Amino acid sequence: MRKRSYYPGAAICAATALFVSCTAVDAPAAEAEPPASTKAEGADTVTEAEDFRSFAAPSTVSANAAAYLNRGGDIERALNVPQSYEEWKEIQSEFDGMMGGMVNVFARTLSIGLTEQNIDGVPVYFATPEQVSSEKAGKIVLSLHGGGYVIGGGAASPIEGLFITYASGFPSVSVDYRMPPDHPFPAAIEDTAKVYEELLKTYEPEDIAFSGASAGGGLAAASILHIRDQGLPLPGAVVLNTPWSDLDKIGDTYFTLEGLDPVLITYDGLLGAMAEIYADGEDMKNPLLSPVYGDFETGFPPSLLITGTRDLFLSNTARLHRALRDAGASSDLLVFEGMWHGFNSVPESEPHQQEVKLFLERHLLSQ
């Protein structure tokens, strides 16, 4: 792993990045390799690093972003699929241990108090700014970490919650939901619903927002569909950062951006294997697995969806946004030029964080 800076938001990208560092870098952008041939939907899957095409970073992004794009991601890791229960546990331990060890450092650096608790058997982490305004003190963001439904848990699970608290000023609670290989679908949704139901004993539903990135974004959308169908009131808002809304390899940018997203790189490897081990044989068109197929006409909270033009999940995000809009739901879509999956480590993340802050204030403070 490459060394990370303490740029606010860097760890959000790390927590969703399948071990690929998303640290901002100051070195000048390197020349990209000449592009190779493209692959259309339905073509043979990519199995070798040399099969991937590449393009130089656009001139419209920051120097830090250009350097990261031109450096590229860890293709070997993206193609490396665990072959046994023990190998899955090994990658969990490696990532969660590495990032979990940084949590308290991040909390101190960002002046955020972090406490571990247990809600109905589910481990959670409450993050509170050292100085929180009185109007925000009575609100909370339920944060769901990314990591392909397999990594990012344990002590690492509050990293994204820390940074949404840092960006917005709202307290957050991060759910350390159960994951494969021990606990496939629907354990993560069950844990999220338990925490939300318990929060409703303290907070009004309109005072709670959901937030999730990547797998956490897909889980946030799916969990809201589940709690709605269980008769619970909807939360006040939801932030869906590059949500994994279709677990199957369906959607344009799974193909057109293959190799161009330096974080996810390709579905055909570790990412697709994560989808399989999480789904555990369930039909991937089940809306609780792939919320893009959900029924949004019977209710969904105002949503903010975020992606970039180099994000392998651009289609996942756009399709979910379109499904929400077609159902009459309130949904805003932000697409950032040249940005990849989970970008939160470059200057472009500052307007992104500001948009999240304004969105949450608009919906949680207007009640």
Secondary structure, DSSP 8 states (H G I E B T S, - for coil): -------TTHHHHHHTSTT-------S-------------TTS----SGGG-------TTS-HHHHHHHHH---HHHHH----SHHHHHHHHHHHHHHHHTTHHHHHHHTTEEEEEEEETTEEEEEEEESS--HHHHT-EEEEE--STTTSS-GGGTTHHHHHHHHHH---EEEE----TTTS-TTHHHHHHHHHHHHHTTTS-GGGEEEEEETHHHHHHHHHHHHHHHTT----SEEEEES----SSS-STHHHHTTTTSTTT--STTHHHHHHHHHHTTS-TTSTTTSGGGS--TT----EEEEEETT-TTHHHHHHHHHHHHHTT--EEEEEETT--TT--SSTTHHHHHHHHHHHHHHHHS--
